[in-house]
Amino acid sequence: MLPIAVRLDDEGRELPTIDDDWIIEDVSNSEVRIFNPRTQHRLALGADHVHHFTTNPERSHGGIEFGFLTLNVQVFIERTGCSVRPNARPGEPVKPAREEIADKWVDHRYPIDSGIQRRLVDAGYTVTWCNDDKLSRKTELEGWEIVVEPDALGVLSKFRHKDRPYDQTLIKTKAAEREKDNRPTNVKRCLDCGGPLYLAKRGVTTADTVWLCSNKSCPSNRRR
């Protein structure tokens, strides 16, 4: 299919290109129905979405015909379905339109007090602040994502915090959840970020005992 379908993540960011085969399931006077067997996405193209079909005899065999479907639209694949946008010329790719993401400077407790952190934790994420000098390693090598959420005013934002020696960015991951079944059941968890707590001071009574979060940047430690 030309242009090749663009894959988008949940934040509307473009993912690496995969030139999938699409199966033409049905053709009528008004539409062409296609199916992606790898992603299981189905899409109904309008008849005017298709510019022309070009055969590919080199790949056609056993009664199965392969070819190139040249489109007047760009197909976008998202987790929840497909969408299309017209292109300037047949087969010409179109870049996804992304909402502007604001840098929102907040205090350390904003994610908690705004409810953003609790909502993400309930969805299975571990959430924490990350020093900006470690941000590339976390997001590119260790599977973390920058938190992008509507703020209290509905503006799509990533959340920043002024600190020394490096500013911090709010990040999230579900990677830790994959190890959930292997976690000891007697480990106490932080209510702010979900990280494990450790015993810092044993008191005479339970109220005197001090537990600290093992996540050094967790705001709960700063309240001690």
C-alpha positions as CSV (number, residue, x, y, z in Angstrom):
1,M,0.0,0.0,0.0
2,L,1.3,3.4,-1.0
3,P,1.8,5.5,1.0
4,I,2.8,3.0,3.7
5,A,0.5,3.2,6.7
6,V,1.9,5.3,9.6
7,R,1.9,3.7,13.0
8,L,1.2,6.0,16.0
9,D,1.6,5.4,19.7
10,D,-0.9,6.4,22.4
11,E,0.5,10.0,22.4
12,G,0.2,10.4,18.6
13,R,4.0,9.9,18.1
14,E,5.1,8.2,14.9
15,L,6.5,4.7,15.4
16,P,9.1,3.0,13.1
17,T,7.7,2.1,9.7
18,I,6.5,-1.4,8.9
19,D,5.5,-2.1,5.3
20,D,2.7,-4.5,6.0
21,D,0.7,-6.5,3.5
22,W,-3.0,-5.7,3.5
23,I,-5.7,-8.1,2.2
24,I,-8.4,-6.6,0.0
25,E,-11.5,-8.3,1.6
26,D,-14.3,-6.7,-0.5
27,V,-14.7,-4.2,-3.3
28,S,-18.0,-2.4,-4.1
29,N,-18.9,0.7,-6.1
30,S,-18.6,2.9,-2.9
31,E,-15.7,1.3,-0.9
32,V,-12.8,-1.0,-0.7
33,R,-12.5,-3.0,2.6
34,I,-8.9,-3.9,3.6
35,F,-7.5,-6.0,6.4
36,N,-4.0,-6.0,8.1
37,P,-3.3,-9.6,9.2
38,R,-0.4,-8.6,11.4
39,T,-2.2,-5.9,13.4
40,Q,-5.8,-7.2,12.9
41,H,-6.9,-3.7,11.9
42,R,-9.8,-3.4,9.4
43,L,-10.4,-0.3,7.3
44,A,-13.1,0.8,4.8
45,L,-11.6,3.0,2.1
46,G,-13.9,5.2,0.0
47,A,-13.8,4.4,-3.7
48,D,-12.2,7.9,-4.3
49,H,-9.5,7.0,-1.8
50,V,-8.0,4.6,-4.3
51,H,-6.0,6.1,-7.2
52,H,-5.0,2.8,-8.9
53,F,-3.8,-0.7,-8.4
54,T,-0.5,-2.0,-9.8
55,T,0.2,-5.7,-10.1
56,N,3.3,-7.4,-8.7
57,P,3.8,-10.6,-10.7
58,E,7.1,-11.3,-8.9
59,R,5.2,-12.0,-5.6
60,S,2.0,-13.4,-7.1
61,H,1.8,-17.2,-7.0
62,G,-0.5,-20.1,-6.1
63,G,-3.6,-18.1,-7.2
64,I,-2.8,-15.3,-4.7
65,E,-2.2,-11.9,-6.4
66,F,0.0,-9.3,-4.9
67,G,0.2,-5.7,-5.9
68,F,0.5,-2.1,-4.9
69,L,-2.6,-0.1,-3.9
70,T,-1.8,3.6,-4.5
71,L,-4.0,5.8,-2.4
72,N,-5.2,9.4,-2.4
73,V,-5.0,9.3,1.4
74,Q,-2.6,8.5,4.2
75,V,-3.6,5.7,6.5
76,F,-2.8,6.0,10.2
77,I,-2.8,3.0,12.5
78,E,-3.5,3.5,16.2
79,R,-4.1,1.0,19.0
80,T,-7.9,1.8,18.9
81,G,-8.3,1.8,15.1
82,C,-7.4,3.4,11.8
83,S,-7.9,6.9,10.3
84,V,-7.1,8.6,7.0
85,R,-6.1,12.0,5.8
86,P,-5.9,13.3,2.2
87,N,-2.5,13.6,0.6
88,A,-1.3,16.2,-2.0
89,R,-0.5,13.6,-4.6
90,P,-1.3,9.9,-5.0
91,G,1.0,7.7,-2.9
92,E,2.6,10.7,-1.2
93,P,3.1,10.2,2.6
94,V,1.6,12.6,5.1
95,K,3.1,13.3,8.5
96,P,0.8,13.0,11.5
97,A,-0.5,16.2,13.0
98,R,0.5,16.3,16.7
99,E,-1.0,18.4,19.4
100,E,1.5,20.8,20.9
101,I,2.8,19.5,24.2
102,A,3.5,22.2,26.8
103,D,6.3,22.1,29.3
104,K,4.5,22.6,32.6
105,W,6.7,23.6,35.5
106,V,5.2,22.3,38.8
107,D,6.2,21.6,42.4
108,H,7.1,18.1,43.5
109,R,3.7,17.3,44.8
110,Y,1.7,18.5,41.7
111,P,1.3,15.0,40.2
112,I,-0.2,13.7,43.5
113,D,-2.4,16.7,44.4
114,S,-3.7,16.9,40.8
115,G,-4.7,13.2,40.8
116,I,-2.6,12.5,37.7
117,Q,-0.2,10.1,39.7
118,R,-3.1,8.2,41.3
119,R,-4.8,7.8,37.9
120,L,-1.6,6.4,36.3
121,V,-0.9,4.1,39.3
122,D,-4.4,2.7,39.1
123,A,-3.8,2.0,35.4
124,G,-0.8,-0.1,36.3
125,Y,2.1,2.4,35.9
126,T,5.0,3.1,38.2
127,V,5.5,6.9,38.3
128,T,8.5,8.9,39.4
129,W,10.5,12.0,38.8
130,C,13.7,11.6,36.7
131,N,16.8,13.9,36.7
132,D,17.1,15.2,33.1
133,D,20.7,13.9,32.8
134,K,19.3,10.4,33.1
135,L,16.2,11.0,30.9
136,S,17.6,9.6,27.6
137,R,18.8,6.4,29.2
138,K,15.4,5.9,31.0
139,T,13.3,6.5,27.9
140,E,15.5,5.0,25.2
141,L,17.1,2.1,26.9
142,E,15.1,1.2,30.0
143,G,11.5,1.3,28.7
144,W,10.2,4.4,30.6
145,E,8.0,7.0,28.9
146,I,7.6,10.8,29.6
147,V,4.2,11.4,31.2
148,V,2.0,13.4,28.8
149,E,-1.4,14.2,30.2
150,P,-3.9,17.0,30.2
151,D,-3.2,19.4,33.1
152,A,-5.9,20.8,35.4
153,L,-6.9,23.2,32.6
154,G,-7.0,20.5,29.9
155,V,-3.7,21.6,28.2
156,L,-1.7,18.5,27.0
157,S,1.5,18.8,29.1
158,K,4.7,17.1,30.2
159,F,5.5,17.9,33.8
160,R,8.8,19.5,34.8
161,H,10.3,20.3,38.3
162,K,13.1,22.7,39.1
163,D,15.8,21.1,41.1
164,R,19.6,21.0,41.6
165,P,21.9,20.1,40.0
166,Y,19.4,18.9,37.3
167,D,15.8,19.7,36.6
168,Q,13.4,16.7,36.7
169,T,10.8,15.3,34.3
170,L,7.9,13.1,35.3
171,I,8.1,9.6,33.8
172,K,6.1,6.3,33.9
173,T,6.5,2.6,33.1
174,K,4.6,-0.6,33.1
175,A,7.8,-2.7,33.0
176,A,7.8,-3.2,36.7
177,E,4.3,-4.7,36.5
178,R,5.6,-7.6,34.4
179,E,7.5,-8.7,37.5
180,K,4.6,-8.3,39.8
181,D,3.9,-12.0,40.2
182,N,7.4,-12.6,41.4
183,R,7.3,-9.8,44.1
184,P,7.4,-10.9,47.7
185,T,3.9,-10.5,49.1
186,N,5.2,-9.1,52.4
187,V,6.9,-6.1,50.8
188,K,5.4,-2.7,51.9
189,R,4.7,-0.4,48.9
190,C,4.9,3.4,48.8
191,L,1.4,5.0,48.3
192,D,2.9,7.8,46.3
193,C,4.9,6.0,43.6
194,G,4.4,2.3,44.2
195,G,8.1,1.6,45.0
196,P,9.2,-0.7,47.8
197,L,9.6,0.8,51.3
198,Y,12.5,-0.1,53.6
199,L,12.7,0.1,57.4
200,A,14.7,3.2,58.3
201,K,13.9,3.3,62.0
202,R,12.2,0.7,64.2
203,G,10.1,2.4,66.9
204,V,8.7,1.2,70.2
205,T,5.2,1.4,68.7
206,T,4.0,1.1,65.1
207,A,3.5,4.9,65.0
208,D,7.1,5.5,65.9
209,T,8.5,3.2,63.1
210,V,9.8,5.1,60.1
211,W,9.6,3.6,56.6
212,L,11.2,5.3,53.6
213,C,10.7,4.8,49.9
214,S,13.6,3.2,48.0
215,N,12.9,5.6,45.2
216,K,15.2,8.5,46.2
217,S,13.3,11.1,44.2
218,C,9.9,10.1,45.6
219,P,8.2,13.1,47.3
220,S,7.3,11.0,50.3
221,N,10.9,11.0,51.4
222,R,11.0,14.8,51.4
223,R,8.1,14.9,53.8
224,R,10.1,13.1,56.5
